[in-house]
């Protein structure tokens, strides 16, 4: 999918509601149109845009003519053909990709090692914006929390009641952030135990993002907090020790609690 705009100063960011579709499904698209002049960026209301869906042979299979609202945004949808085969659609011209919530394990199972993910990495490398919420945030780090707990009785699995060695299951995420482990719904769901366990085991920073809150990460690894709640950052300062029963312990764990407008260097 791509968007055509007239005028050199006009730019577009286009999002879809998910990263993977099946034949016959609806593709919801949204975006905003903005102008740039020097260091100034401004939205463009009442601006017409043409969004085109093409298959791998670059044949047009759908077109939307959309007009932005007072905030410079637009939305619409396409229906994929029932006869479409997997891999037929391209992301040419897209400047932003957003991963929705659900199950991070499904996202990685579907996309890890695919040309589709390689294309998303290319978009990011070329200055595009990659974002996600809930499971879509969890996949951003190289070490990804799966949400599963190990080495505890079945009746306690998922509670993360312990800070112990080897009790938090991980998998390979997409690695857009490789210097920290990302967790989400963090404070409202009391997920400190599982992230602290990984931070100590892996000797890597952990970033816990609460609901209605985001971190906006720049290419240099710094981020700014936005939203209504808080972000917790855990910094391991020394190698932890392990008790005979597997409990992790340390005297050197820094904790930062950040709110909207605060910045941090990963």
C-alpha positions in Angstrom: 0.0 0.0 0.0 1.2 3.5 -0.6 -0.2 7.0 -0.7 0.2 9.6 -3.4 0.3 13.3 -2.5 0.9 16.3 -4.6 3.3 19.0 -3.4 6.8 18.6 -2.2 6.0 19.8 1.4 3.3 17.3 2.0 4.1 14.1 3.8 2.0 11.1 5.0 2.3 8.5 7.7 0.1 5.4 7.0 -0.8 2.7 9.5 -2.7 -0.6 9.2 -4.5 -2.3 12.1 -2.3 -5.4 12.1 0.9 -6.8 10.5 -0.6 -10.0 8.9 -3.8 -10.6 7.0 -5.6 -13.6 5.5 -7.5 -13.7 2.2 -11.0 -12.1 2.6 -10.1 -10.0 5.6 -10.6 -6.3 6.0 -7.5 -4.1 6.0 -8.2 -1.0 8.1 -5.9 1.9 7.2 -5.4 5.2 8.9 -3.0 8.0 8.6 -2.3 11.6 8.9 -1.0 14.2 6.4 1.4 16.9 7.5 3.6 19.5 6.1 7.2 20.3 6.9 9.0 23.5 6.3 12.4 23.8 7.9 12.1 22.7 11.5 8.3 23.3 11.6 5.8 20.4 11.2 2.1 21.1 10.9 -1.0 19.0 10.2 -2.9 19.5 6.9 -6.7 19.4 7.4 -9.1 19.1 4.4 -6.4 17.5 2.3 -7.2 14.8 -0.3 -5.1 11.7 -0.4 -5.2 8.7 -2.7 -4.3 5.3 -1.0 -3.8 2.4 -3.4 -3.6 -1.3 -2.6 -1.4 -3.3 -5.1 -0.5 -7.0 -5.3 3.0 -8.3 -5.8 2.7 -7.8 -9.5 1.9 -4.1 -8.8 -1.6 -4.5 -10.1 -4.1 -2.2 -8.5 -6.8 -4.1 -6.6 -8.2 -1.2 -4.6 -8.2 2.6 -4.3 -9.4 5.0 -1.7 -9.8 8.7 -2.1 -9.8 10.1 1.5 -9.9 13.6 2.9 -8.3 14.6 6.2 -10.3 15.9 9.1 -9.5 19.0 11.3 -6.6 17.1 12.9 -5.0 16.1 9.6 -6.0 12.4 9.9 -8.0 10.0 7.7 -9.2 6.4 7.8 -10.7 3.8 5.5 -10.5 0.1 4.6 -9.9 -2.5 1.9 -11.2 -6.0 1.6 -8.6 -8.5 0.5 -9.6 -10.8 -2.4 -10.6 -14.3 -1.3 -8.3 -15.7 -4.0 -5.3 -13.9 -2.7 -2.2 -16.1 -1.8 0.0 -15.3 1.2 2.8 -12.9 0.4 1.1 -11.2 -2.4 0.9 -7.7 -0.9 3.6 -5.1 -0.6 4.4 -2.3 1.8 6.0 0.0 -0.8 5.6 3.6 0.3 4.6 2.9 3.9 6.5 5.1 6.4 5.0 3.7 9.6 4.0 0.3 10.9 2.0 -0.4 14.0 1.7 -3.8 15.8 -1.6 -4.2 17.6 -2.1 -6.2 20.8 -3.0 -9.8 21.3 -0.3 -12.5 21.6 3.3 -11.6 21.0 4.1 -15.3 20.4 1.7 -15.3 17.4 3.4 -12.2 16.0 6.8 -13.7 16.2 5.6 -17.1 14.9 4.1 -15.5 11.8 6.8 -13.0 11.0 10.2 -14.0 12.4 12.5 -14.7 9.5 10.1 -13.6 6.8 10.5 -11.2 3.9 7.7 -9.2 5.4 9.6 -8.5 8.6 12.7 -7.7 6.5 10.7 -5.1 4.7 9.5 -3.6 8.0 13.2 -3.5 9.1 14.0 -1.7 5.9 11.2 0.9 6.6 12.7 1.5 10.0 16.3 1.8 8.7 15.1 4.3 6.1 13.6 6.6 8.8 10.1 5.1 9.2 8.3 4.8 12.5 7.7 1.4 14.1 5.2 1.2 17.0 3.1 -1.2 19.0 0.8 -1.6 21.9 0.6 -4.4 24.4 1.9 -7.5 22.6 3.0 -5.2 19.9 5.2 -3.4 22.4 6.6 -6.7 23.8 8.0 -7.8 20.4 10.1 -4.6 20.1 13.0 -5.9 22.3 15.4 -8.6 21.2 14.7 -10.6 24.4 10.9 -10.9 24.4 8.7 -11.9 27.4 6.4 -14.7 26.2 4.0 -14.3 29.2 4.7 -17.8 30.3 6.2 -18.9 33.6 8.5 -21.9 34.2 9.7 -24.0 37.2 6.7 -23.3 39.4 3.7 -25.5 40.3 1.0 -25.4 37.6 -1.5 -23.7 39.9 0.9 -20.7 40.3 2.0 -20.4 36.7 1.3 -16.9 35.3 1.2 -15.3 38.7 5.0 -14.5 38.7 5.0 -14.5 42.5 8.7 -15.1 42.7 12.0 -13.4 41.7 13.9 -16.6 40.8 16.4 -17.9 38.3 14.9 -19.5 35.2 11.2 -18.9 36.0 10.5 -16.3 33.2 10.2 -17.7 29.7 11.6 -15.7 26.8 11.8 -15.9 23.1 13.5 -13.9 20.3 11.7 -10.7 19.6 12.0 -8.4 16.6 15.0 -6.5 18.2 14.2 -3.0 17.3 15.4 -2.3 20.8 18.4 -4.5 21.7 19.7 -2.8 24.8 16.7 -3.4 27.1 13.8 -5.8 27.7 10.4 -4.3 27.3 7.3 -5.1 29.4 3.9 -3.6 29.2 0.6 -3.1 31.2 3.3 -2.9 33.8 2.2 -1.1 36.9 -1.6 -1.8 36.7 -0.9 -5.5 36.3 1.9 -5.6 38.9 4.5 -7.2 36.5 7.6 -6.1 38.4 8.6 -9.6 39.6 9.0 -11.0 36.1 10.9 -8.1 34.7 13.2 -7.8 37.7 14.0 -11.6 37.3 15.1 -11.1 33.7 17.0 -7.9 34.4 19.1 -9.7 37.1 19.6 -12.9 35.1 20.5 -11.2 31.8 22.3 -8.2 33.3 20.3 -6.0 31.0 18.1 -2.9 31.6 14.4 -3.4 31.8 11.7 -0.9 30.8 8.2 -1.5 32.2 5.6 0.7 30.4 2.2 1.2 32.1 -1.2 1.4 30.3 -2.1 4.6 28.5 1.7 5.4 28.4 4.4 5.2 25.8 8.1 5.6 25.2 9.2 7.4 22.0 12.6 6.0 21.1 15.0 8.0 18.9 17.7 6.4 16.7 20.4 7.2 19.3 18.7 5.0 21.9 17.2 7.8 24.0 13.5 7.9 24.7 10.9 10.3 25.9 7.9 9.3 28.0 4.4 10.3 26.8 0.9 9.5 28.2 -1.0 9.4 31.4 0.9 7.0 33.7 4.5 6.0 34.4 7.4 4.0 33.0 9.7 2.1 35.4 13.3 1.5 34.4 15.5 -1.2 36.2 19.3 -1.0 35.9 21.4 -3.9 37.2 24.7 -2.7 38.6 26.3 -6.0 39.6 26.1 -9.7 39.1 23.3 -11.2 41.3 23.8 -14.1 43.6 21.5 -17.1 43.7 20.2 -18.7 46.9 20.2 -22.6 47.2 16.5 -22.5 46.3 17.0 -20.4 43.2 16.0 -17.0 44.5 17.8 -14.1 43.0 19.4 -11.4 45.2 21.3 -8.2 44.8 22.3 -5.1 46.6 22.8 -3.1 43.3 19.6 -2.6 41.4 18.7 1.0 40.4 15.0 1.8 39.8 13.8 4.9 38.0 10.1 6.0 37.8 9.4 8.3 34.9 6.4 10.3 33.8 5.4 12.2 30.7 8.1 14.5 29.4 11.0 12.6 31.2 13.8 11.4 29.0 16.2 8.5 29.4 19.2 7.0 27.6 19.1 3.3 27.0 
